Amino acid sequence: MFKRVRWVAVGYGLGATTSYLAARRLRRTAQKYTANEVVNRVGATVGETARSVQHAVTQGREAMRDREAELRASHHLSGDRHRLRAN
């Protein structure tokens, strides 16, 4: 009889503990997806992406200017006289 009572108590304790831990984990996960949290995470991601794109554009322009200077030097061109005009 004592063995049954002990195992019932152990089972009840494990069940209660598991239920409590599962509910706590579920609350934390649900909190991650509340409107404010999602807005904060999306805002941070968009900000990082914007900075990356801005950095890439800056590097591209610098590379373009360097290459243009290189080509002008190799073809002995100078100034704006030889610039192509857009129609």
C-alpha positions as CSV (number, residue, x, y, z in Angstrom):
1,M,0.0,0.0,0.0
2,F,2.8,2.4,0.8
3,K,4.4,1.8,-2.6
4,R,1.2,2.9,-4.3
5,V,0.9,6.0,-2.3
6,R,4.5,6.9,-2.9
7,W,4.2,6.4,-6.7
8,V,0.9,8.3,-6.8
9,A,2.6,11.2,-5.0
10,V,5.7,11.1,-7.3
11,G,3.4,11.0,-10.4
12,Y,1.3,13.9,-9.1
13,G,4.5,15.9,-8.3
14,L,6.0,15.3,-11.7
15,G,2.7,16.1,-13.5
16,A,2.3,19.3,-11.6
17,T,5.9,20.4,-12.2
18,T,5.7,19.5,-15.9
19,S,2.5,21.5,-16.2
20,Y,3.9,24.5,-14.5
21,L,7.1,24.5,-16.7
22,A,5.1,24.0,-19.9
23,A,2.8,26.9,-19.0
24,R,5.7,29.1,-18.2
25,R,7.4,28.3,-21.5
26,L,4.2,28.9,-23.3
27,R,3.7,32.3,-21.7
28,R,7.3,33.3,-22.6
29,T,6.8,32.2,-26.2
30,A,3.5,34.0,-26.4
31,Q,5.1,37.2,-25.1
32,K,7.7,37.1,-27.9
33,Y,4.9,37.4,-30.4
34,T,3.0,40.3,-28.8
35,A,2.6,43.4,-31.0
36,N,5.3,45.4,-29.2
37,E,7.9,42.7,-29.3
38,V,7.3,42.0,-33.0
39,V,7.5,45.7,-33.8
40,N,10.8,46.0,-31.9
41,R,12.3,43.0,-33.7
42,V,11.1,44.1,-37.1
43,G,12.3,47.6,-36.6
44,A,15.8,46.4,-35.5
45,T,16.0,44.2,-38.6
46,V,14.9,46.9,-41.0
47,G,17.4,49.3,-39.4
48,E,20.2,46.8,-39.9
49,T,19.2,46.2,-43.4
50,A,19.0,49.9,-44.2
51,R,22.5,50.4,-42.8
52,S,23.9,47.5,-44.8
53,V,22.4,48.8,-48.0
54,Q,23.6,52.4,-47.3
55,H,27.1,51.0,-46.7
56,A,27.0,49.0,-49.9
57,V,25.9,52.0,-51.9
58,T,28.7,54.1,-50.4
59,Q,31.3,51.5,-51.2
60,G,29.9,51.1,-54.8
61,R,30.2,54.8,-55.4
62,E,33.7,54.9,-54.1
63,A,34.7,52.0,-56.3
64,M,33.0,53.7,-59.3
65,R,35.0,57.0,-58.6
66,D,38.2,55.1,-58.3
67,R,37.7,53.1,-61.5
68,E,36.7,56.3,-63.4
69,A,39.8,58.0,-62.2
70,E,41.8,55.0,-63.3
71,L,40.3,54.9,-66.7
72,R,40.7,58.7,-67.2
73,A,44.4,58.4,-66.2
74,S,44.9,55.5,-68.6
75,H,43.3,57.3,-71.5
76,H,44.8,60.7,-70.6
77,L,41.4,62.3,-70.2
78,S,40.6,65.1,-67.7
79,G,37.7,67.2,-66.6
80,D,34.1,67.1,-67.5
81,R,34.6,67.7,-71.2
82,H,34.5,64.0,-72.1
83,R,31.5,63.1,-69.9
84,L,28.6,61.5,-71.7
85,R,25.4,63.5,-71.7
86,A,22.1,62.1,-70.9
87,N,19.2,62.9,-73.3
